[in-house]
Amino acid sequence: MAPSRGAVVALPAQIRAAFPALERTHLGQPVAYFDGPGGTQVPRAVVAAMEDYLFHHNANTHWRYPTSEETDALIAGARSALADFLGATPAEIAFGANMTTLTFHLARALGRQWGPGDTVVVTELDHHANVAPWRALERERGVTIRSVPLIPETGQLDWPKLEDLLSEGPRLLAIGAASNALGTISDVTRAAALARTAGALTFVDAVHFAPHQPVNVAEIGCDFLACSAYKFYGPHIGVMFARKAVLQSLDVPKLAPAPETVPERLETGTLNHEGIVGAAAAVEFLASLGTGPGRRSRLTRVFAELHARGQVLLERLWTGLEAIRGVRLYGVAPGSPRTPTVAFTVAGWTPDQVAEHLAQRAVFVSSGDFYATTVVERFGLKDGLVRAGCACYTTEDEVDRLIEGVRKLSS
């Protein structure tokens, strides 16, 4: 999608035209999707790429006939696209069923080298996909798990405690770039530098971060980073960056005949080829929103503009909800490093009831703990949170509809 003449990044109306889901109505009103943190809507170009693959190129890999060779080429192209998306090289991009599965697989590989006396540091702010795989090593390998506390008053990590735990020389730090529940962005570049000084590896969960900010694994200095294409307008598939030197040395669980080359040695079985093609198409879609040469440079400009637009929507949403009696907001306020994702509760109503009420106004939000279970526990919330996330297609009018729906419920 080319931006309008004179524009650097496509305008909201142009972006919205790419998403058929936005044509949906519910109870006579156009649907406003605020469920992006759990999975964004998908543009036509992504579905078209997947359809074209399945109809015209579908085959297994590494055989000597055209559709197999075309599949090989499309997967190679996807590694290149995702490498640009993450600031990596194609040889460092692996695909899997989802971020959770990839992380469990990586944890098993790393855990084969660890045992009693070894420590992994996790955080209370993270989605449990970046906690449970490492805690499994506690049972399976006798590894000690230490956790960095969340400060409920700020929605941020306890950095002095993080520094203390890293000074003890753990094997690995597992940290999220952004909280999928609260929107808090953590300084993973600083954390990775501290971990490196302590001789530890760093694994970054960028699932909630990647749809909102440009990722550059070289600048972060991490050894591993995972994200999910369905959070940035693609299909349900996981993507992992693994630093080449580390990936080559991993004792990964694999079949004997499977490739030993990187990055294939981190992948198991026949992959979701159409999902890989769709993930690449999602990157191409985002790059197409900008102008100028070079996919990586276009992506950087696009994300800078989308981040600025998102912060305007965030402030409008936060301010509007904050003014409603009985509404409590969680996490850092606008102006601090965060994504345009807002978590809140409404006095006298469960999060599910709030979500059901808003759905009657064709405003779709999420409710629950979003697998960030420890975050919810630290706030003492039995029923969880309401979560509303802005995406590239969100408008000010939709934000106002959400605020008005909550106001009606509160009154």
Secondary structure, 3 states (H helix, E strand, C coil): CCCCCCCCECCHHHHHCCCHHHHCEECCEECEECEHHHCCCCCHHHHHHHHHHHHHCCCCCCCCCHHHHHHHHHHHHHHHHHHHHHCCCHHHEEEECCHHHHHHHHHHHHHCCCCCCCEEEEECCCCHHHCHHHHHHHHHHCCEEEEECEECCCCEECHHHHHHHHHCCCCEEEEECECCCCCEECCHHHHHHHHHHCCCEEEEECCCCCCCCCCCHHHHCCCEEEEEHHHCCCCCCEEEEECHHHHHHCCCCCCCCCCCCCCHHHCCCCCCHHHHHHHHHHHHHHHHCECCCCHHHHHHHHHHHHHHHHHHHHHHHHHHHHCCCCEEEECCCCCCCECCEEEEEECCECHHHHHHHHHCCCEECEEECCCCHHHHHHCCCCCCEEEEECCCCCCHHHHHHHHHHHHHHHC
